[in-house]
Amino acid sequence: MTRLLLSAAALAISLAAAPAFAQDAGQNAELSDPGGEKVNQLIVYGNDVCPESASGEITVCARKPEEERYRIPEPLRGLDQPQSEAWANKVQAYETVGKFGTLSCSPVGAGGSLGCTQQLINKAYAEKANGSEVRFSELIQAEREKRLSTIDADAAADQARVEEAEKAYFEQRKRQAAEQDAAEGAAGADKTTSPAK
C-alpha cells in the first residue's frame, strides 16, 4: 500500500512538473531562419524603442498604435457580426441560394456534401490573404534585403582601405630601401675617398 501511495505521489509530482519544464523549454527556444540568422520578432506599441539587432541576429519590430497595447488582438474581436458584413458578401451569398448537387456543400442532391471541405479551404486562404495581423515573414525579408543592400558597399570600402594600407606599406619599404642604398653608397664613397695610412 505504501509503495502504491509513493508511486502515485511520484507520478503526480512528475505530471505537475512537466508543464514547467515545457514552459522553460519554450521560453528559451530560439527562432532561427533558414539563412542561419537568429530572428527576434517583436510587436512594439506607440513610441516604444525597437531593440537593436546583435551580430548574427535579425530583430524585426511590428509597430502598432499605443491604444492597441491592452486591447484584445484584432482577429479575436468578433468582427463576424452581421452588422459588419459587407453588402457585396451578402449579395454573393444570395447568388448561391438554390445551388445544389455535386460539390455544392448542401444536403440536397447526390454528392452535395463533397464541396464543404473545398469551401472551408478557400475561406481559410481568403482570410489568411486578407488578414490584418502582422506578417512577420514579410518584415524579416525586408530586413534581410536591407542588410544585403549594404554588403557590396561595405565590401568595396573595406577593399579600398586594404589597398591604401598596402600601397602605404610598399611605399615605406621603397623609401627604406632607397635610404639604406644611399647610406651604403655614402659609406662606400667614404672608404674610397679616405687617405691611405
C-alpha positions as CSV (number, residue, x, y, z in Angstrom):
1,M,0.0,0.0,0.0
2,T,2.8,2.4,0.9
3,R,4.5,1.6,-2.5
4,L,1.3,2.4,-4.3
5,L,1.0,5.7,-2.5
6,L,4.6,6.6,-3.1
7,S,4.4,5.8,-6.8
8,A,1.1,7.8,-7.1
9,A,2.8,10.7,-5.4
10,A,5.8,10.5,-7.7
11,L,3.5,10.4,-10.7
12,A,1.6,13.4,-9.5
13,I,4.8,15.3,-9.0
14,S,6.2,14.4,-12.4
15,L,2.9,15.5,-14.1
16,A,2.9,18.8,-12.2
17,A,6.5,19.5,-13.1
18,A,6.1,18.6,-16.8
19,P,4.3,21.8,-17.8
20,A,7.0,23.9,-16.0
21,F,9.8,22.1,-17.9
22,A,7.9,22.6,-21.2
23,Q,7.4,26.3,-20.5
24,D,11.1,26.8,-19.8
25,A,12.0,25.0,-23.0
26,G,9.5,27.2,-24.9
27,Q,10.8,30.4,-23.5
28,N,14.5,29.6,-24.2
29,A,13.8,28.3,-27.7
30,E,15.3,30.4,-30.4
31,L,13.6,31.0,-33.7
32,S,16.2,30.6,-36.4
33,D,15.9,31.3,-40.1
34,P,16.9,29.0,-42.9
35,G,19.5,31.7,-43.7
36,G,21.3,30.9,-40.4
37,E,20.4,34.1,-38.5
38,K,18.5,34.2,-35.3
39,V,15.3,36.0,-35.8
40,N,13.7,38.1,-33.0
41,Q,10.1,39.1,-33.7
42,L,8.5,41.7,-31.5
43,I,5.4,43.9,-31.5
44,V,6.1,47.4,-30.1
45,Y,3.4,50.0,-29.3
46,G,3.4,53.7,-29.7
47,N,6.8,55.3,-29.4
48,D,8.5,52.2,-27.8
49,V,12.0,51.7,-29.0
50,C,12.8,48.6,-31.1
51,P,15.9,46.9,-29.6
52,E,19.0,46.9,-31.8
53,S,20.0,43.7,-33.6
54,A,23.1,41.9,-32.4
55,S,25.5,40.4,-34.9
56,G,24.1,37.3,-36.5
57,E,20.6,38.2,-35.4
58,I,17.7,39.9,-37.2
59,T,15.3,41.9,-34.9
60,V,12.0,42.7,-36.6
61,C,9.6,45.0,-34.9
62,A,6.0,45.5,-35.9
63,R,4.7,48.9,-34.7
64,K,1.1,49.3,-33.6
65,P,-0.6,52.4,-32.2
66,E,-0.5,53.0,-28.4
67,E,-4.2,52.4,-28.0
68,E,-3.8,48.8,-29.2
69,R,-1.4,47.9,-26.3
70,Y,-4.0,46.4,-23.9
71,R,-6.8,45.6,-26.4
72,I,-7.8,42.1,-27.5
73,P,-5.9,41.2,-30.7
74,E,-7.8,42.3,-33.8
75,P,-8.5,38.9,-35.2
76,L,-10.2,37.9,-31.9
77,R,-12.5,40.9,-31.5
78,G,-15.7,39.3,-33.0
79,L,-15.9,41.1,-36.3
80,D,-18.1,38.3,-37.8
81,Q,-21.3,40.1,-36.8
82,P,-23.9,40.7,-39.4
83,Q,-23.7,44.4,-39.0
84,S,-20.1,44.5,-40.1
85,E,-20.6,42.3,-43.1
86,A,-20.2,44.0,-46.5
87,W,-23.1,44.2,-48.9
88,A,-21.0,42.6,-51.6
89,N,-20.7,39.4,-49.5
90,K,-24.4,39.4,-48.8
91,V,-25.2,39.6,-52.5
92,Q,-22.7,36.9,-53.3
93,A,-24.4,34.7,-50.7
94,Y,-27.8,35.3,-52.4
95,E,-26.3,34.1,-55.7
96,T,-25.7,30.6,-54.3
97,V,-29.3,30.1,-53.0
98,G,-30.7,27.1,-54.7
99,K,-27.4,25.8,-55.8
100,F,-27.2,22.0,-55.0
101,G,-25.7,18.9,-56.4
102,T,-22.1,17.6,-56.6
103,L,-19.5,19.9,-54.8
104,S,-22.2,22.3,-53.7
105,C,-21.8,21.7,-49.9
106,S,-25.5,21.2,-49.4
107,P,-27.5,18.3,-48.0
108,V,-29.6,18.2,-51.2
109,G,-28.6,16.1,-54.3
110,A,-26.0,13.4,-55.0
111,G,-22.6,14.3,-53.7
112,G,-23.7,17.6,-52.2
113,S,-21.6,17.4,-49.1
114,L,-18.4,16.9,-51.2
115,G,-17.8,20.6,-51.7
116,C,-17.8,21.5,-48.0
117,T,-14.1,20.8,-47.5
118,Q,-13.1,22.9,-50.5
119,Q,-15.2,25.8,-49.3
120,L,-13.5,25.6,-45.9
121,I,-10.1,25.6,-47.6
122,N,-11.0,28.5,-49.9
123,K,-12.4,30.5,-46.9
124,A,-9.2,29.9,-44.8
125,Y,-6.9,31.0,-47.7
126,A,-9.0,34.2,-48.2
127,E,-8.9,35.0,-44.5
128,K,-5.1,34.5,-44.5
129,A,-4.6,36.6,-47.5
130,N,-6.8,39.5,-46.3
131,G,-5.9,39.2,-42.6
132,S,-4.9,42.3,-40.7
133,E,-2.5,40.5,-38.4
134,V,1.2,41.2,-38.6
135,R,3.1,39.4,-41.4
136,F,6.5,38.7,-39.8
137,S,7.8,36.8,-42.8
138,E,7.5,39.9,-45.0
139,L,9.2,42.1,-42.3
140,I,12.0,39.6,-42.0
141,Q,12.5,39.5,-45.7
142,A,12.6,43.3,-45.9
143,E,15.2,43.5,-43.1
144,R,17.3,40.9,-44.8
145,E,17.2,42.8,-48.1
146,K,18.1,46.0,-46.2
147,R,21.2,44.3,-44.8
148,L,22.2,42.7,-48.1
149,S,21.9,46.0,-49.9
150,T,24.8,47.4,-47.9
151,I,27.1,44.4,-48.2
152,D,28.6,45.4,-51.5
153,A,29.2,49.0,-50.4
154,D,30.8,47.8,-47.2
155,A,33.0,45.3,-49.0
156,A,34.1,48.0,-51.5
157,A,35.0,50.3,-48.6
158,D,37.0,47.6,-46.8
159,Q,38.8,46.7,-50.1
160,A,39.7,50.4,-50.6
161,R,41.1,50.6,-47.1
162,V,43.2,47.5,-47.5
163,E,44.6,48.7,-50.9
164,E,45.5,52.1,-49.3
165,A,47.3,50.3,-46.4
166,E,49.2,48.0,-48.8
167,K,50.2,51.0,-51.0
168,A,51.5,52.9,-48.0
169,Y,53.4,49.8,-46.8
170,F,55.1,49.2,-50.1
171,E,56.0,53.0,-50.5
172,Q,57.5,52.9,-47.0
173,R,59.5,49.8,-47.9
174,K,60.8,51.5,-51.1
175,R,61.8,54.6,-49.1
176,Q,63.6,52.5,-46.5
177,A,65.4,50.5,-49.3
178,A,66.4,53.8,-51.0
179,E,67.7,55.3,-47.7
180,Q,69.6,52.1,-47.0
181,D,71.1,52.1,-50.5
182,A,72.0,55.8,-50.1
183,A,73.6,55.1,-46.7
184,E,75.6,52.1,-48.1
185,G,76.6,54.2,-51.1
186,A,77.8,57.0,-48.8
187,A,79.8,54.6,-46.7
188,G,81.4,53.1,-49.8
189,A,82.3,56.5,-51.1
190,D,83.8,57.5,-47.7
191,K,86.1,54.4,-47.9
192,T,87.3,55.3,-51.4
193,T,88.0,58.9,-50.6
194,S,89.7,58.4,-47.3
195,P,93.5,58.8,-47.5
196,A,95.6,55.7,-47.0
197,K,97.7,55.5,-43.9
